[in-house]
Amino acid sequence: MEPSPSPSPSLSPYLRTTSDAYDAVAVRYAEFVRGSLDALPLDRAVLAAFAELTLTSGGGPEAGAGAGPVAELGCGPGHMTAHLRDLGLDAFGIDLSPVMIDLAREAHPDLRFEVGSMDALDLADGELSGILSWYSVIHTPPQEIPSYFAEFQRVLAPGGHLLLAFFESADGPVTAFDHKVTTAYRWPIDDVAGLAREAGFVEIGRMLREPRQDERYRRGHLLMRKGE
């Protein structure tokens, strides 16, 4: 297995910290998340809704006739990208961590995985019918989040869909916490929805899930569509 190229040396300090931290725990992380969706029926349901909406109205010239490509941004070892494929989507993954990308390619050789940063994607304007961001913006400093939504807007076709999962802070405000890999943030779901709306997204629905016995925080999920 040839190693993936390292991220650009011009990465900002927080992106470099995140990349290095996930490189260091990649093998253990891949083992931890393997099969994790099996016990999460609500998570599977919101993913299925995202897939169905994307397949039937994915945006772009082929809208209504089957979706174009869908990117999982922050794909880690590729298990969620594979799940999207199993739901019928033309899915590929992008992650900041080269070691994660190597693991994803090894585990899912039939799928496409690339090293990259979701705030500066090597994708054309309007190229995607859908984006899955599954707990992948959680390490982003709050002041940087609007630039991520702007990039999601750029690469999605009109009518394309975005599913965002994150740790929710019911009592507000945005709160940093000691994530096991590196510092992460909990967001009030209304604040995330407001930033997405300012970026031009239309909310379709939301799902809040209470933490399981082995989880610390409530989980937020926002399903959105890029405006026409």
Buried (B, 14 or more C-beta within 10 A) or exposed (E): EEEBEEBEEEBEEBBBBBBBBBBBBBEEBBEEBEEEBEEBEEBBEBBEBBBBBBBEBBBBEEBEEBBBBBBBBBBBBBBBBBBBBEBEBBBBBBBBBBBBBBBBBEBBEEBBBBBBBBBEBEBEEBBBBBBBBBBBBBBBEBEEBEBBBEBBBBBBBEBBBBBBBBBBBEEEEBBEEEBEBBBBBBBBBEBBBEBBBEBBBEBBEBBEBEEEEEEEBBBBBBBBBBEE
